[in-house]
Amino acid sequence: MAQIKGNGNMPNAHLHELLVDEMRDIMGAERQLLKGLKKLAGAAESPTLKQAFEEHYDQTENHIERLKSAFLNLGLHARGKKCKAMEGLLKEAEEITEEFEDSPAVLDAALIAAAQKVEHYEIASYGCIVTYAELMEHREVKELLGQTLAEEKETDERLTEIAMTEANVGEAV
């Protein structure tokens, strides 16, 4: 059975490699997202949406720092791997931006849809990681990445709010 920092046998040690692989995947995803958020913010028409993307950029930098701390807590080097899912989601966001760039009334709604797909991927990823950490009794990792999970959920809620109050609401004719 695997050992953790002299704390005896690790519960659910069979999940260790999966936990580490998922952490590396989301580390890569977060780094890729930094570039994507700059593009989304640049394409947004609504000042509120632009600000939401810019604030999420800052949050994403913090998410990367938390991941680094989680890796250190596990006694591992913080390194990511290319996340094919994020690559695809960001490519789709780029395509949506190009497709609707001449339609400002639709563009922000399309950007929110693309961003929420990203958020839902991150929520699913962090949800799994937090569960694995809890099952393996990696309390600090669970706490650190649980904070990130909560922030990803808040971002998703904020995007929904912007969609419902601005982006998806057409002007009366």
QUITA-V64191 format. One record per pair of residues at least 24 apart in sequence whose C-alpha atoms are under 8 Angstrom apart, sorted by the first residue. I is the first residue (numbers start at 0). J is the second residue. Records with the same first field share a line. If there is no record, write none. Layout:
# QUITA-V64191
I->J ; J
This chain:
# QUITA-V64191
3->73
4->73 ; 74
9->135 ; 136
10->134 ; 135 ; 136
11->134 ; 135
12->135
14->131 ; 135
15->135
18->128 ; 131 ; 132
21->124 ; 128
22->66 ; 79 ; 128
23->77 ; 78 ; 79 ; 80
24->79 ; 80 ; 81 ; 82
25->79 ; 82 ; 121 ; 124 ; 125
26->63 ; 66 ; 78 ; 79 ; 80
27->78 ; 79 ; 80 ; 81 ; 82
28->81 ; 82 ; 84 ; 85 ; 86
29->59 ; 60 ; 62 ; 63
30->63
31->82 ; 85 ; 86
32->59 ; 85 ; 89
33->59 ; 60
35->89
39->92 ; 110
42->96 ; 100
43->106 ; 107 ; 110
44->103 ; 106 ; 107
45->107 ; 166
47->161
48->107 ; 158 ; 161
51->157 ; 158
55->154
62->144 ; 147
65->143 ; 144 ; 147
66->143 ; 144
68->143
69->139 ; 140 ; 143 ; 144
72->139 ; 140
85->117
88->113 ; 116 ; 117
89->113 ; 117
104->166 ; 169
105->166 ; 167
107->166
108->162 ; 166 ; 167
111->158 ; 159 ; 162
115->155 ; 158
118->151 ; 152 ; 154 ; 155
119->155
121->148 ; 151
122->148 ; 151 ; 152
